[in-house]
Amino acid sequence: MKNVQITYELFVALVQYHLMGNDDCIDTIQQGLEKKLDPLVLHDLYARSKTAHTGEEREKARQEYLVRRGVRDSFRW
C-alpha cells in the first residue's frame, strides 16, 4: 500500500468536515484533492509508459501522458 502526503490545510479541512460536520470546507477539500490527484495520475501514466508489458500498452500510456501534459502533436516524435 502506497502513502500519499497532503497539505496541512487539506488535512484540517478534512478533519473539520468529517469530525466536526463543517460543510463550509467542501470547496477547499475538492480543490485540494483535485490538485493532488493530477500529479498522481501523470506519474502513473508515465510509469505505465515505461513499464507496460507490450509496446502497444506503452505507446497508449505515453500518448495519454502527453495529452494530459499539454504537449502539442506537432512537438511529439
Buried (B, 14 or more C-beta within 10 A) or exposed (E): EEEEEEEEEBEEBBEBBEEEEEEEBEEBBEEBBEEBEEEEEBEEBBEBBEEBEEEEEBEBBBBBBBEEEEEEEEEEE
